[in-house]
Amino acid sequence: MKSHKAPISRTRIQGFTLIEVMVVVAIIAILAAISWPIYQAQRLKSQRTEAVAIGSMLPLEMERCAANNNGVYVAACPGIATGLVLPAIRAKYDPNGTRGDIYSTAIAITGGGSGYTITISNIPHNDNDCDTLTVNNLGVKGFSAINGAISNTVRCWGSN
């Protein structure tokens, strides 16, 4: 009599090999290495745009304040000193720089109330090109760079 043996079935174990997993990890690492500097640059650009927006709104409030004070600029105008001028300023503006924000803003009155200079400083100092932005009552805009970085006023104040 013939004995009938059941065929031995080999089931293939399913899953990924170590090599396949390592290739995927390497691809993800390469993509992260390429995209991280781009992300950082875009983040810095958006932060600078916010600083420029503040630097464009505060002079309007200073002029409004001077109009209410017989043409004399004062640092303690209602709204400016408390940061309640505009919603965008209220979100980030703090005269003491204590809110953990990215930029601190200072207003210096010059010439006994005949002028002012607004200084917007980057607190973590991570913007080498435009670390500090300034604007005065004449509308003259300026900047300062870190470590001799090459920049210009249009790059700092414009839509770069």
LOSEGU-116446 format. One record per residue (C-alpha): x, y, z; residue in three letters; residue number from 1. Coordinates in nm, 2 decimals. Layout:
u | v | w | resn | resi
X | Y | Z | Ala | NUM
...
***
This chain:
u | v | w | resn | resi
0.00 | 0.00 | 0.00 | Met | 1
0.11 | 0.34 | -0.08 | Lys | 2
0.12 | 0.58 | 0.20 | Ser | 3
-0.01 | 0.92 | 0.11 | His | 4
0.18 | 1.20 | 0.27 | Lys | 5
0.04 | 1.54 | 0.29 | Ala | 6
0.25 | 1.79 | 0.09 | Pro | 7
0.47 | 2.01 | 0.30 | Ile | 8
0.37 | 2.37 | 0.25 | Ser | 9
0.62 | 2.63 | 0.30 | Arg | 10
0.45 | 2.96 | 0.40 | Thr | 11
0.65 | 3.26 | 0.33 | Arg | 12
0.70 | 3.49 | 0.62 | Ile | 13
0.58 | 3.83 | 0.53 | Gln | 14
0.74 | 4.16 | 0.64 | Gly | 15
1.03 | 4.39 | 0.57 | Phe | 16
1.39 | 4.30 | 0.58 | Thr | 17
1.64 | 4.51 | 0.77 | Leu | 18
1.79 | 4.63 | 0.45 | Ile | 19
1.46 | 4.76 | 0.32 | Glu | 20
1.39 | 4.94 | 0.65 | Val | 21
1.74 | 5.10 | 0.64 | Met | 22
1.69 | 5.22 | 0.29 | Val | 23
1.36 | 5.39 | 0.39 | Val | 24
1.53 | 5.55 | 0.69 | Val | 25
1.82 | 5.67 | 0.48 | Ala | 26
1.58 | 5.83 | 0.23 | Ile | 27
1.38 | 6.01 | 0.51 | Ile | 28
1.71 | 6.14 | 0.65 | Ala | 29
1.82 | 6.28 | 0.32 | Ile | 30
1.49 | 6.45 | 0.27 | Leu | 31
1.50 | 6.60 | 0.62 | Ala | 32
1.86 | 6.72 | 0.56 | Ala | 33
1.75 | 6.90 | 0.24 | Ile | 34
1.42 | 7.04 | 0.37 | Ser | 35
1.53 | 7.16 | 0.72 | Trp | 36
1.74 | 7.46 | 0.60 | Pro | 37
1.46 | 7.56 | 0.36 | Ile | 38
1.21 | 7.55 | 0.64 | Tyr | 39
1.43 | 7.76 | 0.87 | Gln | 40
1.48 | 8.02 | 0.60 | Ala | 41
1.11 | 8.04 | 0.54 | Gln | 42
1.03 | 8.07 | 0.91 | Arg | 43
1.29 | 8.35 | 0.94 | Leu | 44
1.14 | 8.53 | 0.65 | Lys | 45
0.79 | 8.52 | 0.80 | Ser | 46
0.92 | 8.65 | 1.13 | Gln | 47
1.10 | 8.94 | 0.95 | Arg | 48
0.77 | 9.01 | 0.77 | Thr | 49
0.60 | 9.04 | 1.11 | Glu | 50
0.87 | 9.28 | 1.23 | Ala | 51
0.83 | 9.49 | 0.91 | Val | 52
0.45 | 9.50 | 0.97 | Ala | 53
0.50 | 9.63 | 1.32 | Ile | 54
0.76 | 9.88 | 1.20 | Gly | 55
0.50 | 10.01 | 0.95 | Ser | 56
0.21 | 10.03 | 1.19 | Met | 57
0.38 | 10.20 | 1.49 | Leu | 58
0.47 | 10.52 | 1.30 | Pro | 59
0.11 | 10.57 | 1.21 | Leu | 60
0.02 | 10.54 | 1.58 | Glu | 61
0.30 | 10.78 | 1.68 | Met | 62
0.17 | 11.03 | 1.43 | Glu | 63
-0.19 | 10.99 | 1.56 | Arg | 64
-0.06 | 11.04 | 1.91 | Cys | 65
0.14 | 11.35 | 1.81 | Ala | 66
-0.17 | 11.50 | 1.65 | Ala | 67
-0.35 | 11.46 | 1.98 | Asn | 68
-0.06 | 11.62 | 2.17 | Asn | 69
-0.02 | 11.95 | 1.97 | Asn | 70
0.24 | 11.79 | 1.74 | Gly | 71
0.47 | 11.67 | 2.02 | Val | 72
0.58 | 11.30 | 2.02 | Tyr | 73
0.55 | 11.13 | 2.36 | Val | 74
0.65 | 10.77 | 2.44 | Ala | 75
0.36 | 10.71 | 2.68 | Ala | 76
0.08 | 10.75 | 2.42 | Cys | 77
-0.24 | 10.56 | 2.52 | Pro | 78
-0.24 | 10.24 | 2.33 | Gly | 79
0.12 | 10.23 | 2.23 | Ile | 80
0.28 | 10.18 | 2.57 | Ala | 81
0.03 | 9.90 | 2.65 | Thr | 82
0.05 | 9.73 | 2.31 | Gly | 83
-0.32 | 9.78 | 2.24 | Leu | 84
-0.28 | 9.97 | 1.92 | Val | 85
-0.37 | 9.71 | 1.65 | Leu | 86
-0.44 | 9.34 | 1.67 | Pro | 87
-0.11 | 9.25 | 1.49 | Ala | 88
0.08 | 9.46 | 1.74 | Ile | 89
-0.11 | 9.33 | 2.04 | Arg | 90
-0.02 | 8.97 | 1.94 | Ala | 91
0.36 | 9.04 | 1.96 | Lys | 92
0.43 | 9.39 | 2.08 | Tyr | 93
0.55 | 9.43 | 2.44 | Asp | 94
0.76 | 9.73 | 2.54 | Pro | 95
0.95 | 9.52 | 2.80 | Asn | 96
1.01 | 9.22 | 2.57 | Gly | 97
0.89 | 8.98 | 2.84 | Thr | 98
0.64 | 8.78 | 2.64 | Arg | 99
0.89 | 8.54 | 2.49 | Gly | 100
0.83 | 8.70 | 2.15 | Asp | 101
1.07 | 8.70 | 1.86 | Ile | 102
1.11 | 9.08 | 1.84 | Tyr | 103
1.13 | 9.35 | 2.11 | Ser | 104
1.02 | 9.70 | 2.02 | Thr | 105
1.16 | 10.02 | 2.17 | Ala | 106
1.05 | 10.38 | 2.10 | Ile | 107
1.30 | 10.66 | 2.17 | Ala | 108
1.17 | 11.02 | 2.17 | Ile | 109
1.43 | 11.26 | 2.03 | Thr | 110
1.47 | 11.64 | 2.02 | Gly | 111
1.24 | 11.71 | 2.32 | Gly | 112
0.94 | 11.55 | 2.15 | Gly | 113
1.01 | 11.67 | 1.79 | Ser | 114
1.10 | 11.32 | 1.67 | Gly | 115
1.12 | 10.96 | 1.75 | Tyr | 116
1.31 | 10.64 | 1.65 | Thr | 117
1.14 | 10.30 | 1.66 | Ile | 118
1.38 | 10.01 | 1.70 | Thr | 119
1.27 | 9.65 | 1.64 | Ile | 120
1.53 | 9.40 | 1.77 | Ser | 121
1.54 | 9.03 | 1.70 | Asn | 122
1.56 | 8.87 | 2.05 | Ile | 123
1.72 | 8.54 | 1.97 | Pro | 124
1.95 | 8.71 | 1.72 | His | 125
1.90 | 8.44 | 1.46 | Asn | 126
1.86 | 8.68 | 1.16 | Asp | 127
2.21 | 8.77 | 1.05 | Asn | 128
2.10 | 8.99 | 0.77 | Asp | 129
1.84 | 9.21 | 0.95 | Cys | 130
1.90 | 9.18 | 1.32 | Asp | 131
1.76 | 9.52 | 1.41 | Thr | 132
1.52 | 9.74 | 1.21 | Leu | 133
1.48 | 10.11 | 1.27 | Thr | 134
1.24 | 10.38 | 1.15 | Val | 135
1.22 | 10.74 | 1.25 | Asn | 136
0.96 | 11.02 | 1.23 | Asn | 137
1.09 | 11.12 | 0.89 | Leu | 138
1.02 | 10.77 | 0.75 | Gly | 139
1.39 | 10.69 | 0.72 | Val | 140
1.43 | 10.31 | 0.76 | Lys | 141
1.75 | 10.14 | 0.86 | Gly | 142
1.88 | 9.80 | 0.97 | Phe | 143
2.18 | 9.64 | 1.14 | Ser | 144
2.34 | 9.31 | 1.04 | Ala | 145
2.53 | 9.06 | 1.26 | Ile | 146
2.89 | 8.96 | 1.19 | Asn | 147
2.93 | 9.17 | 0.89 | Gly | 148
2.65 | 9.00 | 0.69 | Ala | 149
2.58 | 9.17 | 0.36 | Ile | 150
2.23 | 9.31 | 0.34 | Ser | 151
2.05 | 9.63 | 0.24 | Asn | 152
1.75 | 9.83 | 0.35 | Thr | 153
1.53 | 9.70 | 0.06 | Val | 154
1.61 | 9.34 | 0.16 | Arg | 155
1.53 | 9.40 | 0.53 | Cys | 156
1.22 | 9.62 | 0.48 | Trp | 157
1.10 | 9.51 | 0.14 | Gly | 158
0.92 | 9.19 | 0.04 | Ser | 159
1.23 | 8.97 | 0.01 | Asn | 160
***
